[in-house]
């Protein structure tokens, strides 16, 4: 039951654990897919990570927003490739790749 109110207790626990980690400001903006906006503040990113666990993810709006910012390629990092397929259907001018192996992630980061 991710991304719904049933996950609020887990989100509260996540917030406690994330508070133990020092976040640095990102070198590129991070798209917060709860509010659909770019975040450059480490505290705002931490907050968004917690909130997206128990709020609906605005994936369609996020992909449209990213494309409007001039992004041409998205990477899905983790198991599966569901978001890669959805991305291609939402904005057909974006290319998307699923990176589900460490070697694939390393190769993408060196490009």
Biopython code that builds the backbone (N, CA, C, O; Angstrom):
import numpy as np
from Bio.PDB.StructureBuilder import StructureBuilder

atoms = [
    (1, "UNK", "N", (0.817, -1.217, 0.000)),
    (1, "UNK", "CA", (0.000, 0.000, 0.000)),
    (1, "UNK", "C", (0.851, 1.267, 0.000)),
    (1, "UNK", "O", (0.573, 2.202, 0.751)),
    (2, "UNK", "N", (1.880, 1.300, -0.834)),
    (2, "UNK", "CA", (2.723, 2.503, -0.873)),
    (2, "UNK", "C", (1.945, 3.708, -1.376)),
    (2, "UNK", "O", (0.942, 3.577, -2.077)),
    (3, "UNK", "N", (2.424, 4.866, -1.006)),
    (3, "UNK", "CA", (1.895, 6.143, -1.475)),
    (3, "UNK", "C", (0.453, 6.379, -1.033)),
    (3, "UNK", "O", (-0.337, 6.970, -1.770)),
    (4, "UNK", "N", (0.112, 5.917, 0.172)),
    (4, "UNK", "CA", (-1.222, 6.186, 0.719)),
    (4, "UNK", "C", (-1.104, 6.353, 2.237)),
    (4, "UNK", "O", (-0.058, 6.078, 2.825)),
    (5, "UNK", "N", (-2.188, 6.806, 2.853)),
    (5, "UNK", "CA", (-2.190, 7.107, 4.282)),
    (5, "UNK", "C", (-1.839, 5.901, 5.153)),
    (5, "UNK", "O", (-1.388, 6.071, 6.286)),
    (6, "UNK", "N", (-2.039, 4.698, 4.645)),
    (6, "UNK", "CA", (-1.680, 3.506, 5.412)),
    (6, "UNK", "C", (-0.179, 3.444, 5.702)),
    (6, "UNK", "O", (0.251, 2.745, 6.619)),
    (7, "UNK", "N", (0.599, 4.164, 4.933)),
    (7, "UNK", "CA", (2.055, 4.154, 5.090)),
    (7, "UNK", "C", (2.572, 5.244, 6.038)),
    (7, "UNK", "O", (3.782, 5.362, 6.233)),
    (8, "UNK", "N", (1.675, 6.038, 6.626)),
    (8, "UNK", "CA", (2.110, 7.131, 7.505)),
    (8, "UNK", "C", (2.963, 6.638, 8.672)),
    (8, "UNK", "O", (3.978, 7.269, 8.966)),
    (9, "UNK", "N", (2.607, 5.541, 9.356)),
    (9, "UNK", "CA", (3.487, 5.065, 10.435)),
    (9, "UNK", "C", (4.894, 4.709, 9.937)),
    (9, "UNK", "O", (5.881, 4.994, 10.615)),
    (10, "UNK", "N", (4.985, 4.102, 8.782)),
    (10, "UNK", "CA", (6.301, 3.784, 8.212)),
    (10, "UNK", "C", (7.039, 5.071, 7.851)),
    (10, "UNK", "O", (8.253, 5.165, 8.035)),
    (11, "UNK", "N", (6.312, 6.056, 7.342)),
    (11, "UNK", "CA", (6.928, 7.339, 6.991)),
    (11, "UNK", "C", (7.491, 8.027, 8.232)),
    (11, "UNK", "O", (8.561, 8.632, 8.182)),
    (12, "UNK", "N", (6.770, 7.932, 9.338)),
    (12, "UNK", "CA", (7.261, 8.522, 10.586)),
    (12, "UNK", "C", (8.576, 7.867, 11.012)),
    (12, "UNK", "O", (9.495, 8.546, 11.470)),
    (13, "UNK", "N", (8.658, 6.552, 10.859)),
    (13, "UNK", "CA", (9.904, 5.840, 11.186)),
    (13, "UNK", "C", (11.018, 6.219, 10.213)),
    (13, "UNK", "O", (12.173, 6.379, 10.608)),
    (14, "UNK", "N", (10.661, 6.359, 8.947)),
    (14, "UNK", "CA", (11.648, 6.779, 7.956)),
    (14, "UNK", "C", (12.193, 8.157, 8.304)),
    (14, "UNK", "O", (13.394, 8.397, 8.182)),
    (15, "UNK", "N", (11.326, 9.059, 8.733)),
    (15, "UNK", "CA", (11.756, 10.413, 9.096)),
    (15, "UNK", "C", (12.790, 10.374, 10.218)),
    (15, "UNK", "O", (13.766, 11.124, 10.189)),
    (16, "UNK", "N", (12.584, 9.510, 11.196)),
    (16, "UNK", "CA", (13.536, 9.372, 12.303)),
    (16, "UNK", "C", (14.893, 8.905, 11.778)),
    (16, "UNK", "O", (15.932, 9.435, 12.172)),
    (17, "UNK", "N", (14.879, 7.920, 10.897)),
    (17, "UNK", "CA", (16.137, 7.391, 10.350)),
    (17, "UNK", "C", (16.826, 8.402, 9.436)),
    (17, "UNK", "O", (18.047, 8.548, 9.479)),
    (18, "UNK", "N", (16.049, 9.098, 8.612)),
    (18, "UNK", "CA", (16.649, 10.097, 7.721)),
    (18, "UNK", "C", (17.247, 11.263, 8.499)),
    (18, "UNK", "O", (18.201, 11.894, 8.043)),
    (19, "UNK", "N", (16.689, 11.549, 9.671)),
    (19, "UNK", "CA", (17.219, 12.631, 10.503)),
    (19, "UNK", "C", (18.634, 12.314, 10.995)),
    (19, "UNK", "O", (19.376, 13.220, 11.377)),
    (20, "UNK", "N", (19.003, 11.048, 10.988)),
    (20, "UNK", "CA", (20.341, 10.631, 11.423)),
    (20, "UNK", "C", (21.393, 10.794, 10.326)),
    (20, "UNK", "O", (22.590, 10.659, 10.579)),
    (21, "UNK", "N", (20.941, 11.083, 9.120)),
    (21, "UNK", "CA", (21.831, 11.163, 7.965)),
    (21, "UNK", "C", (22.064, 12.621, 7.594)),
    (21, "UNK", "O", (21.126, 13.417, 7.557)),
    (22, "UNK", "N", (23.304, 12.962, 7.324)),
    (22, "UNK", "CA", (23.620, 14.311, 6.854)),
    (22, "UNK", "C", (23.388, 14.370, 5.350)),
    (22, "UNK", "O", (24.029, 13.650, 4.584)),
    (23, "UNK", "N", (22.487, 15.216, 4.945)),
    (23, "UNK", "CA", (22.201, 15.424, 3.528)),
    (23, "UNK", "C", (22.970, 16.645, 3.056)),
    (23, "UNK", "O", (22.997, 17.666, 3.744)),
    (24, "UNK", "N", (23.584, 16.551, 1.913)),
    (24, "UNK", "CA", (24.237, 17.703, 1.289)),
    (24, "UNK", "C", (23.316, 18.249, 0.207)),
    (24, "UNK", "O", (22.436, 17.548, -0.292)),
    (25, "UNK", "N", (23.527, 19.489, -0.138)),
    (25, "UNK", "CA", (22.754, 20.057, -1.247)),
    (25, "UNK", "C", (23.110, 19.283, -2.516)),
    (25, "UNK", "O", (24.278, 18.960, -2.733)),
    (26, "UNK", "N", (22.128, 18.986, -3.348)),
    (26, "UNK", "CA", (22.420, 18.225, -4.564)),
    (26, "UNK", "C", (23.187, 19.068, -5.584)),
    (26, "UNK", "O", (23.126, 20.297, -5.568)),
    (27, "UNK", "N", (23.902, 18.385, -6.461)),
    (27, "UNK", "CA", (24.609, 19.099, -7.531)),
    (27, "UNK", "C", (23.690, 19.385, -8.706)),
    (27, "UNK", "O", (23.990, 20.237, -9.543)),
    (28, "UNK", "N", (22.572, 18.677, -8.770)),
    (28, "UNK", "CA", (21.519, 18.944, -9.757)),
    (28, "UNK", "C", (20.200, 18.973, -8.997)),
    (28, "UNK", "O", (20.075, 18.302, -7.972)),
    (29, "UNK", "N", (19.222, 19.722, -9.462)),
    (29, "UNK", "CA", (17.937, 19.759, -8.769)),
    (29, "UNK", "C", (17.284, 18.374, -8.730)),
    (29, "UNK", "O", (17.410, 17.583, -9.665)),
    (30, "UNK", "N", (16.597, 18.110, -7.644)),
    (30, "UNK", "CA", (15.858, 16.862, -7.469)),
    (30, "UNK", "C", (14.380, 17.186, -7.625)),
    (30, "UNK", "O", (13.870, 18.095, -6.971)),
    (31, "UNK", "N", (13.691, 16.449, -8.483)),
    (31, "UNK", "CA", (12.261, 16.696, -8.667)),
    (31, "UNK", "C", (11.492, 15.981, -7.570)),
    (31, "UNK", "O", (11.554, 14.759, -7.436)),
    (32, "UNK", "N", (10.784, 16.750, -6.809)),
    (32, "UNK", "CA", (9.930, 16.261, -5.743)),
    (32, "UNK", "C", (8.620, 15.844, -6.405)),
    (32, "UNK", "O", (7.885, 16.695, -6.907)),
    (33, "UNK", "N", (8.321, 14.549, -6.413)),
    (33, "UNK", "CA", (7.137, 14.101, -7.145)),
    (33, "UNK", "C", (5.870, 14.051, -6.298)),
    (33, "UNK", "O", (4.885, 13.427, -6.691)),
    (34, "UNK", "N", (5.891, 14.699, -5.150)),
    (34, "UNK", "CA", (4.662, 14.922, -4.392)),
    (34, "UNK", "C", (4.105, 16.297, -4.757)),
    (34, "UNK", "O", (2.908, 16.456, -4.997)),
    (35, "UNK", "N", (5.001, 17.288, -4.793)),
    (35, "UNK", "CA", (4.602, 18.662, -5.114)),
    (35, "UNK", "C", (4.915, 19.059, -6.550)),
    (35, "UNK", "O", (4.508, 20.130, -7.000)),
    (36, "UNK", "N", (5.627, 18.214, -7.265)),
    (36, "UNK", "CA", (6.037, 18.441, -8.656)),
    (36, "UNK", "C", (6.794, 19.764, -8.784)),
    (36, "UNK", "O", (6.349, 20.706, -9.440)),
    (37, "UNK", "N", (7.950, 19.793, -8.132)),
    (37, "UNK", "CA", (8.816, 20.961, -8.244)),
    (37, "UNK", "C", (10.255, 20.537, -7.986)),
    (37, "UNK", "O", (10.516, 19.481, -7.410)),
    (38, "UNK", "N", (11.181, 21.384, -8.426)),
    (38, "UNK", "CA", (12.605, 21.123, -8.207)),
    (38, "UNK", "C", (12.987, 21.527, -6.791)),
    (38, "UNK", "O", (12.591, 22.580, -6.292)),
    (39, "UNK", "N", (13.756, 20.672, -6.170)),
    (39, "UNK", "CA", (14.281, 20.962, -4.839)),
    (39, "UNK", "C", (15.798, 21.050, -4.925)),
    (39, "UNK", "O", (16.441, 20.220, -5.567)),
    (40, "UNK", "N", (16.360, 22.056, -4.279)),
    (40, "UNK", "CA", (17.810, 22.173, -4.191)),
    (40, "UNK", "C", (18.259, 22.232, -2.737)),
    (40, "UNK", "O", (19.456, 22.256, -2.450)),
    (41, "UNK", "N", (17.306, 22.255, -1.833)),
    (41, "UNK", "CA", (17.582, 22.323, -0.404)),
    (41, "UNK", "C", (17.545, 20.915, 0.192)),
    (41, "UNK", "O", (16.569, 20.188, 0.007)),
    (42, "UNK", "N", (18.591, 20.537, 0.896)),
    (42, "UNK", "CA", (18.691, 19.187, 1.446)),
    (42, "UNK", "C", (17.538, 18.867, 2.397)),
    (42, "UNK", "O", (17.013, 17.754, 2.368)),
    (43, "UNK", "N", (17.138, 19.809, 3.230)),
    (43, "UNK", "CA", (16.042, 19.562, 4.168)),
    (43, "UNK", "C", (14.721, 19.341, 3.431)),
    (43, "UNK", "O", (13.914, 18.506, 3.839)),
    (44, "UNK", "N", (14.503, 20.076, 2.363)),
    (44, "UNK", "CA", (13.276, 19.906, 1.574)),
    (44, "UNK", "C", (13.257, 18.542, 0.886)),
    (44, "UNK", "O", (12.200, 17.923, 0.762)),
    (45, "UNK", "N", (14.410, 18.080, 0.446)),
    (45, "UNK", "CA", (14.490, 16.759, -0.185)),
    (45, "UNK", "C", (14.185, 15.676, 0.840)),
    (45, "UNK", "O", (13.437, 14.742, 0.553)),
    (46, "UNK", "N", (14.756, 15.795, 2.023)),
    (46, "UNK", "CA", (14.486, 14.831, 3.097)),
    (46, "UNK", "C", (12.986, 14.797, 3.405)),
    (46, "UNK", "O", (12.395, 13.724, 3.527)),
    (47, "UNK", "N", (12.389, 15.960, 3.527)),
    (47, "UNK", "CA", (10.956, 16.051, 3.813)),
    (47, "UNK", "C", (10.128, 15.404, 2.701)),
    (47, "UNK", "O", (9.169, 14.684, 2.979)),
    (48, "UNK", "N", (10.493, 15.655, 1.462)),
    (48, "UNK", "CA", (9.754, 15.086, 0.331)),
    (48, "UNK", "C", (9.868, 13.566, 0.298)),
    (48, "UNK", "O", (8.898, 12.881, -0.028)),
    (49, "UNK", "N", (11.037, 13.035, 0.630)),
    (49, "UNK", "CA", (11.204, 11.579, 0.664)),
    (49, "UNK", "C", (10.230, 10.939, 1.646)),
    (49, "UNK", "O", (9.666, 9.880, 1.373)),
    (50, "UNK", "N", (10.042, 11.583, 2.774)),
    (50, "UNK", "CA", (9.106, 11.068, 3.774)),
    (50, "UNK", "C", (7.669, 11.209, 3.279)),
    (50, "UNK", "O", (6.892, 10.257, 3.353)),
    (51, "UNK", "N", (7.315, 12.375, 2.780)),
    (51, "UNK", "CA", (5.931, 12.621, 2.356)),
    (51, "UNK", "C", (5.505, 11.771, 1.170)),
    (51, "UNK", "O", (4.330, 11.422, 1.056)),
    (52, "UNK", "N", (6.442, 11.427, 0.277)),
    (52, "UNK", "CA", (6.028, 10.640, -0.881)),
    (52, "UNK", "C", (5.715, 9.198, -0.507)),
    (52, "UNK", "O", (5.139, 8.463, -1.310)),
    (53, "UNK", "N", (6.080, 8.788, 0.685)),
    (53, "UNK", "CA", (5.744, 7.436, 1.121)),
    (53, "UNK", "C", (4.248, 7.308, 1.426)),
    (53, "UNK", "O", (3.668, 6.240, 1.230)),
    (54, "UNK", "N", (3.623, 8.384, 1.902)),
    (54, "UNK", "CA", (2.208, 8.305, 2.278)),
    (54, "UNK", "C", (1.295, 9.255, 1.488)),
    (54, "UNK", "O", (0.133, 9.437, 1.849)),
    (55, "UNK", "N", (1.808, 9.849, 0.436)),
    (55, "UNK", "CA", (1.000, 10.687, -0.454)),
    (55, "UNK", "C", (1.064, 10.136, -1.870)),
    (55, "UNK", "O", (2.050, 9.500, -2.244)),
    (56, "UNK", "N", (0.028, 10.372, -2.657)),
    (56, "UNK", "CA", (0.071, 9.914, -4.050)),
    (56, "UNK", "C", (1.237, 10.555, -4.800)),
    (56, "UNK", "O", (1.500, 11.750, -4.666)),
    (57, "UNK", "N", (1.916, 9.750, -5.577)),
    (57, "UNK", "CA", (3.010, 10.243, -6.410)),
    (57, "UNK", "C", (2.407, 10.827, -7.683)),
    (57, "UNK", "O", (1.566, 10.200, -8.327)),
    (58, "UNK", "N", (2.832, 12.004, -8.030)),
    (58, "UNK", "CA", (2.341, 12.694, -9.223)),
    (58, "UNK", "C", (3.270, 12.361, -10.395)),
    (58, "UNK", "O", (3.951, 13.243, -10.918)),
    (59, "UNK", "N", (3.297, 11.092, -10.805)),
    (59, "UNK", "CA", (4.269, 10.667, -11.803)),
    (59, "UNK", "C", (4.051, 11.341, -13.154)),
    (59, "UNK", "O", (5.000, 11.849, -13.750)),
    (60, "UNK", "N", (2.818, 11.350, -13.640)),
    (60, "UNK", "CA", (2.551, 11.965, -14.943)),
    (60, "UNK", "C", (2.963, 13.432, -14.933)),
    (60, "UNK", "O", (3.665, 13.888, -15.835)),
    (61, "UNK", "N", (2.533, 14.161, -13.927)),
    (61, "UNK", "CA", (2.884, 15.582, -13.835)),
    (61, "UNK", "C", (4.394, 15.768, -13.674)),
    (61, "UNK", "O", (4.967, 16.715, -14.213)),
    (62, "UNK", "N", (5.030, 14.869, -12.936)),
    (62, "UNK", "CA", (6.479, 14.969, -12.746)),
    (62, "UNK", "C", (7.228, 14.778, -14.058)),
    (62, "UNK", "O", (8.163, 15.521, -14.354)),
    (63, "UNK", "N", (6.824, 13.790, -14.840)),
    (63, "UNK", "CA", (7.477, 13.541, -16.129)),
    (63, "UNK", "C", (7.255, 14.726, -17.065)),
    (63, "UNK", "O", (8.184, 15.158, -17.747)),
    (64, "UNK", "N", (6.043, 15.250, -17.103)),
    (64, "UNK", "CA", (5.767, 16.418, -17.944)),
    (64, "UNK", "C", (6.605, 17.620, -17.498)),
    (64, "UNK", "O", (7.125, 18.363, -18.330)),
    (65, "UNK", "N", (6.730, 17.804, -16.185)),
    (65, "UNK", "CA", (7.534, 18.895, -15.627)),
    (65, "UNK", "C", (9.002, 18.733, -16.016)),
    (65, "UNK", "O", (9.647, 19.692, -16.441)),
    (66, "UNK", "N", (9.518, 17.528, -15.868)),
    (66, "UNK", "CA", (10.918, 17.257, -16.206)),
    (66, "UNK", "C", (11.176, 17.559, -17.682)),
    (66, "UNK", "O", (12.179, 18.183, -18.027)),
    (67, "UNK", "N", (10.275, 17.117, -18.542)),
    (67, "UNK", "CA", (10.431, 17.375, -19.979)),
    (67, "UNK", "C", (10.402, 18.876, -20.261)),
    (67, "UNK", "O", (11.156, 19.364, -21.103)),
    (68, "UNK", "N", (9.539, 19.602, -19.565)),
    (68, "UNK", "CA", (9.441, 21.051, -19.763)),
    (68, "UNK", "C", (10.715, 21.774, -19.313)),
    (68, "UNK", "O", (10.983, 22.891, -19.755)),
    (69, "UNK", "N", (11.499, 21.139, -18.435)),
    (69, "UNK", "CA", (12.761, 21.725, -17.976)),
    (69, "UNK", "C", (13.898, 21.480, -18.966)),
    (69, "UNK", "O", (15.017, 21.951, -18.766)),
    (70, "UNK", "N", (13.602, 20.740, -20.035)),
    (70, "UNK", "CA", (14.622, 20.485, -21.049)),
    (70, "UNK", "C", (15.343, 19.157, -20.914)),
    (70, "UNK", "O", (16.270, 18.872, -21.673)),
    (71, "UNK", "N", (14.929, 18.346, -19.960)),
    (71, "UNK", "CA", (15.550, 17.028, -19.794)),
    (71, "UNK", "C", (15.165, 16.163, -20.984)),
    (71, "UNK", "O", (14.017, 16.180, -21.427)),
    (72, "UNK", "N", (16.116, 15.415, -21.494)),
    (72, "UNK", "CA", (15.871, 14.566, -22.665)),
    (72, "UNK", "C", (15.938, 13.081, -22.355)),
    (72, "UNK", "O", (15.430, 12.271, -23.130)),
    (73, "UNK", "N", (16.561, 12.701, -21.229)),
    (73, "UNK", "CA", (16.710, 11.286, -20.898)),
    (73, "UNK", "C", (16.500, 11.080, -19.402)),
    (73, "UNK", "O", (17.050, 11.811, -18.578)),
    (74, "UNK", "N", (15.695, 10.072, -19.064)),
    (74, "UNK", "CA", (15.458, 9.708, -17.667)),
    (74, "UNK", "C", (16.020, 8.323, -17.406)),
    (74, "UNK", "O", (16.001, 7.455, -18.279)),
    (75, "UNK", "N", (16.519, 8.125, -16.194)),
    (75, "UNK", "CA", (17.000, 6.819, -15.767)),
    (75, "UNK", "C", (16.146, 6.330, -14.612)),
    (75, "UNK", "O", (15.922, 7.059, -13.647)),
    (76, "UNK", "N", (15.673, 5.104, -14.710)),
    (76, "UNK", "CA", (14.977, 4.447, -13.611)),
    (76, "UNK", "C", (16.002, 3.550, -12.936)),
    (76, "UNK", "O", (16.525, 2.623, -13.554)),
    (77, "UNK", "N", (16.287, 3.822, -11.676)),
    (77, "UNK", "CA", (17.290, 3.051, -10.951)),
    (77, "UNK", "C", (16.582, 2.142, -9.958)),
    (77, "UNK", "O", (15.838, 2.601, -9.092)),
    (78, "UNK", "N", (16.825, 0.851, -10.101)),
    (78, "UNK", "CA", (16.218, -0.133, -9.212)),
    (78, "UNK", "C", (15.651, -1.284, -10.011)),
    (78, "UNK", "O", (15.782, -1.331, -11.234)),
    (79, "UNK", "N", (15.017, -2.214, -9.313)),
    (79, "UNK", "CA", (14.481, -3.381, -10.014)),
    (79, "UNK", "C", (13.286, -3.005, -10.889)),
    (79, "UNK", "O", (12.512, -2.109, -10.553)),
    (80, "UNK", "N", (13.154, -3.685, -11.985)),
    (80, "UNK", "CA", (12.010, -3.472, -12.865)),
    (80, "UNK", "C", (12.206, -2.316, -13.819)),
    (80, "UNK", "O", (13.229, -1.631, -13.819)),
    (81, "UNK", "N", (11.168, -2.127, -14.642)),
    (81, "UNK", "CA", (11.221, -1.041, -15.621)),
    (81, "UNK", "C", (9.838, -0.459, -15.887)),
    (81, "UNK", "O", (9.561, 0.038, -16.978)),
    (82, "UNK", "N", (8.983, -0.525, -14.887)),
    (82, "UNK", "CA", (7.628, 0.008, -15.022)),
    (82, "UNK", "C", (7.643, 1.506, -15.301)),
    (82, "UNK", "O", (6.944, 1.977, -16.198)),
    (83, "UNK", "N", (8.435, 2.254, -14.539)),
    (83, "UNK", "CA", (8.462, 3.710, -14.721)),
    (83, "UNK", "C", (9.060, 4.096, -16.064)),
    (83, "UNK", "O", (8.675, 5.108, -16.649)),
    (84, "UNK", "N", (9.995, 3.300, -16.553)),
    (84, "UNK", "CA", (10.576, 3.552, -17.874)),
    (84, "UNK", "C", (9.491, 3.484, -18.939)),
    (84, "UNK", "O", (9.406, 4.359, -19.800)),
    (85, "UNK", "N", (8.665, 2.448, -18.883)),
    (85, "UNK", "CA", (7.570, 2.304, -19.842)),
    (85, "UNK", "C", (6.546, 3.413, -19.720)),
    (85, "UNK", "O", (6.083, 3.949, -20.728)),
    (86, "UNK", "N", (6.189, 3.763, -18.491)),
    (86, "UNK", "CA", (5.224, 4.849, -18.277)),
    (86, "UNK", "C", (5.768, 6.172, -18.813)),
    (86, "UNK", "O", (5.039, 6.943, -19.439)),
    (87, "UNK", "N", (7.034, 6.425, -18.566)),
    (87, "UNK", "CA", (7.655, 7.672, -19.020)),
    (87, "UNK", "C", (7.543, 7.817, -20.525)),
    (87, "UNK", "O", (7.194, 8.886, -21.027)),
    (88, "UNK", "N", (7.833, 6.756, -21.239)),
    (88, "UNK", "CA", (7.784, 6.799, -22.703)),
    (88, "UNK", "C", (6.369, 7.056, -23.210)),
    (88, "UNK", "O", (6.187, 7.660, -24.268)),
    (89, "UNK", "N", (5.366, 6.600, -22.460)),
    (89, "UNK", "CA", (3.974, 6.838, -22.867)),
    (89, "UNK", "C", (3.509, 8.256, -22.527)),
    (89, "UNK", "O", (2.657, 8.814, -23.219)),
    (90, "UNK", "N", (4.062, 8.829, -21.478)),
    (90, "UNK", "CA", (3.637, 10.158, -21.035)),
    (90, "UNK", "C", (4.190, 11.247, -21.949)),
    (90, "UNK", "O", (3.448, 12.116, -22.406)),
    (91, "UNK", "N", (5.499, 11.199, -22.213)),
    (91, "UNK", "CA", (6.153, 12.183, -23.089)),
    (91, "UNK", "C", (7.001, 11.398, -24.077)),
    (91, "UNK", "O", (8.085, 10.920, -23.743)),
    (92, "UNK", "N", (6.498, 11.272, -25.289)),
    (92, "UNK", "CA", (7.177, 10.398, -26.255)),
    (92, "UNK", "C", (8.493, 10.954, -26.783)),
    (92, "UNK", "O", (9.226, 10.249, -27.477)),
    (93, "UNK", "N", (8.800, 12.205, -26.463)),
    (93, "UNK", "CA", (10.088, 12.758, -26.890)),
    (93, "UNK", "C", (11.206, 12.439, -25.895)),
    (93, "UNK", "O", (12.383, 12.612, -26.212)),
    (94, "UNK", "N", (10.851, 11.981, -24.705)),
    (94, "UNK", "CA", (11.852, 11.591, -23.715)),
    (94, "UNK", "C", (12.326, 10.180, -23.993)),
    (94, "UNK", "O", (11.539, 9.314, -24.376)),
    (95, "UNK", "N", (13.605, 9.952, -23.803)),
    (95, "UNK", "CA", (14.089, 8.578, -23.805)),
    (95, "UNK", "C", (14.258, 8.180, -22.345)),
    (95, "UNK", "O", (14.539, 9.023, -21.493)),
    (96, "UNK", "N", (14.088, 6.910, -22.064)),
    (96, "UNK", "CA", (14.184, 6.426, -20.694)),
    (96, "UNK", "C", (14.880, 5.078, -20.689)),
    (96, "UNK", "O", (14.713, 4.268, -21.600)),
    (97, "UNK", "N", (15.656, 4.857, -19.653)),
    (97, "UNK", "CA", (16.386, 3.600, -19.510)),
    (97, "UNK", "C", (16.236, 3.086, -18.088)),
    (97, "UNK", "O", (16.256, 3.858, -17.129)),
    (98, "UNK", "N", (16.087, 1.773, -17.964)),
    (98, "UNK", "CA", (16.053, 1.132, -16.654)),
    (98, "UNK", "C", (17.455, 0.644, -16.317)),
    (98, "UNK", "O", (18.068, -0.091, -17.091)),
    (99, "UNK", "N", (17.949, 1.050, -15.175)),
    (99, "UNK", "CA", (19.276, 0.639, -14.712)),
    (99, "UNK", "C", (19.079, -0.234, -13.477)),
    (99, "UNK", "O", (18.873, 0.281, -12.378)),
    (100, "UNK", "N", (19.141, -1.545, -13.652)),
    (100, "UNK", "CA", (18.877, -2.430, -12.522)),
    (100, "UNK", "C", (20.082, -3.279, -12.126)),
    (100, "UNK", "O", (19.950, -4.234, -11.362)),
    (101, "UNK", "N", (21.236, -2.933, -12.639)),
    (101, "UNK", "CA", (22.480, -3.613, -12.277)),
    (101, "UNK", "C", (23.532, -2.551, -11.946)),
    (101, "UNK", "O", (23.553, -1.493, -12.576)),
    (102, "UNK", "N", (24.396, -2.813, -10.979)),
    (102, "UNK", "CA", (25.434, -1.832, -10.638)),
    (102, "UNK", "C", (26.283, -1.402, -11.835)),
    (102, "UNK", "O", (26.633, -0.227, -11.950)),
    (103, "UNK", "N", (26.614, -2.327, -12.716)),
    (103, "UNK", "CA", (27.438, -1.978, -13.881)),
    (103, "UNK", "C", (26.707, -1.006, -14.801)),
    (103, "UNK", "O", (27.323, -0.098, -15.360)),
    (104, "UNK", "N", (25.406, -1.191, -14.960)),
    (104, "UNK", "CA", (24.621, -0.291, -15.811)),
    (104, "UNK", "C", (24.575, 1.109, -15.203)),
    (104, "UNK", "O", (24.673, 2.106, -15.919)),
    (105, "UNK", "N", (24.428, 1.176, -13.895)),
    (105, "UNK", "CA", (24.422, 2.473, -13.218)),
    (105, "UNK", "C", (25.781, 3.159, -13.365)),
    (105, "UNK", "O", (25.848, 4.352, -13.664)),
    (106, "UNK", "N", (26.851, 2.415, -13.157)),
    (106, "UNK", "CA", (28.202, 2.979, -13.307)),
    (106, "UNK", "C", (28.428, 3.507, -14.718)),
    (106, "UNK", "O", (28.981, 4.591, -14.899)),
    (107, "UNK", "N", (28.003, 2.744, -15.712)),
    (107, "UNK", "CA", (28.171, 3.167, -17.106)),
    (107, "UNK", "C", (27.388, 4.446, -17.385)),
    (107, "UNK", "O", (27.888, 5.345, -18.061)),
    (108, "UNK", "N", (26.168, 4.533, -16.869)),
    (108, "UNK", "CA", (25.346, 5.728, -17.094)),
    (108, "UNK", "C", (25.966, 6.951, -16.421)),
    (108, "UNK", "O", (25.911, 8.054, -16.966)),
    (109, "UNK", "N", (26.547, 6.764, -15.260)),
    (109, "UNK", "CA", (27.140, 7.886, -14.531)),
    (109, "UNK", "C", (28.397, 8.426, -15.201)),
    (109, "UNK", "O", (28.774, 9.575, -14.971)),
    (110, "UNK", "N", (29.042, 7.623, -16.019)),
    (110, "UNK", "CA", (30.256, 8.085, -16.695)),
    (110, "UNK", "C", (29.955, 8.780, -18.014)),
    (110, "UNK", "O", (30.866, 9.321, -18.641)),
    (111, "UNK", "N", (28.715, 8.779, -18.446)),
    (111, "UNK", "CA", (28.352, 9.426, -19.716)),
    (111, "UNK", "C", (28.252, 10.918, -19.546)),
    (111, "UNK", "O", (27.956, 11.631, -20.505)),
]
sb = StructureBuilder()
sb.init_structure("model")
sb.init_model(0)
sb.init_chain("A")
sb.init_seg("    ")
for serial, (resi, resn, name, xyz) in enumerate(atoms, 1):
    if name == "N":
        sb.init_residue(resn, " ", resi, " ")
    sb.init_atom(name, np.array(xyz, "f"), 0.0, 1.0, " ", f" {name:<3s}", serial, name[0])
structure = sb.get_structure()
